[in-house]
């Protein structure tokens, strides 16, 4: 009986749990913090129950919930998950605990509102990964903008209003195109938003092309892909540390997830026809954005551009599969590329969350993100220096860390499709190491030239817990990725097999 509402519990536990956090008020900040942490821990515990009950050998959607929501429009409250969804839900609930612990002493202004916004955001993101009704997906997809808008707008930096408006306008504008596409599909399906029904529609190439670009605009902004990526550095720079962690670790993954749920099954022929465009933009992100990251003087902005480059591997792995299936009929290589894209999504969630957490630790002490203000930090913060260097190596794709696994799988698959694509993709291992280690050199090593750096204290127990948790995830996934690959294998195999279906 518990399984019948497990997904609803995952979604609404943190959302409803935000109410007592808010009621704690400013007068009882510690009560708000502990209540928020309890709700986050309970959500993670429920996600572990989901993992243990999930049958990874089956490609079918599981834990299905289906209720009439808006009867006049035949809109359903439909939920179900496959292996890909379960992995992303685990990532979301795991990060949810760490961002609340990370903000424990840092957020002093209205901590109850901050914690409540984080909980609501967590529940809405989980809703995106569970929705099987397109309009419900759209509702969660748009609603999660509100708590993130509040997090940046209230607790952000000096240019937070500009950053929030840019973030909202970019993402909301892209979503409008998706809504128009969904309305068209709804009418085409005779009044249904069910994703399985939409995936089964026969569509002409002209229809698929228009729908492909409607979905592309919506999800490319979320990833984000070049050239609609410019909102991300501004949002990261102005966001509080927790906002940056959630934005990079989870919210960017929703763009890649959208391609899997909409573009591939609903418009497969158009996705194949325009795969060259997405692959080209992905390689542009890997190479060109890497060079942009190399010249950044703000640590947050550097890591933000790094996220654009690394997420390029996700879209590359997804769309390279079309070339491998339809041109070469190489299902094994296509599956490898798709699996690599999924592993890269989870890995980037851990690494980017850790990098932004490290930058937050430095900012809490010196109130500066400028690289030039640091130097010699490892002399006064040796434990922090260990974690900072470890995550920097993972961000560079060091073998043995999760940063290597997904990228290597995508590069191998790309080589099967075209060696030139693999060459450009592999270039990230060089440029990624260049901008990451160049930052490490200037921040960590050398003589202490700033007297304020000499006064900095090493990480405390709360900060150590967050960094240890991220480090463990990065190391385990890097050394032993098989459990994650197995969790998603049946779902990925089914997706790859569907790539060969023609709908014209």
C-alpha angles and dihedrals in degrees: 000000000000090000092059092072101022095114093047088051090053092051102041102034093077093036094052089037088062089069098070088042089057092044090056086071131190091298092067106037095156091054089052092049095048093045091050091049091049091052092048092049092048090050091051090048090053090049088055089052087052090052093049093048094044118103103222093186092067122078091201123107111259139199089035119194121182126174133157108259109168105012095186090062097031090242115160135202090232123173133172138139140214129191094282092052093048092053092051092046090053090050091050096049092044093052090044091066094046096050091053093049090044092055095044099111098009099070107064098154112081095335091174091060092045093051092045092052090051092052093048090048091051093052094048093050090052087051090058091056093049104042118112095173112080095219091048088050089051091049092054091040091057099034093060089064090069100064091041089050088053094046093054096036097050105030099026132108132276094289094043095124091056092045094048094048092048091047093049097044095048095047096039093048092052090049092056090065090052091050091052089051092049092051090052091050091046091057092042090053092051095252109327134122094186108133094219090052092049091048090055096054120116107233132181120237090253092053092046092049094054091045092046092058092044089057092040093058092049099046099033089062090052097048085037111232129185124297097021094053101094095098092063102069091047092048092049095046093051099036121095114253094263091050091052092048094052093041094053099033100046118359095060089054091063089072092057090043090053091057089054095049100039117014099043102044100031102040106020097150094051089044089056093045093052098033088106089062094052092043090051092049090047092054089046089055092048096050110022097040088047089061090048089053089052093066099044119121096190113078094213092050091049092053090044091057088044088058091055090052095047094045086056086075090059095056091039092054093047097049098035084067090070091059091048096047103039102032103033102016086226101153095169094056091043090053090049091053093048092047089049090053091052094047089048090054093054094040094050088051091060098040098044091045089052094047093051090046090054091050088049090055090054093044092052089059104038102017091225134104095187112118092215091063092064136057131141093028092145089065091066100025106040096159091048089047090057093055094041091053093045093053091044090055090048089050088053091055099253112182110251092041128087090248090072101047103063095038092049092051092051092047091051091050091046090054089057089054099040129341091216091059089050090050093054091043092050089053087079089072088065102038091040091055090045099057095035098048092041087059092046092050094054097041103038109027136055133042122327105252099165113072090208090061089056089059096052117119125222121253119294127223095272093051091043091055092054094047094044090052092051092044092051091051092048093047098044093048090046096050100032112024094152097096091055092045090049091049091057100030100096092046093047092047091053091048092051091050090052091054090075094057117107120209100187 
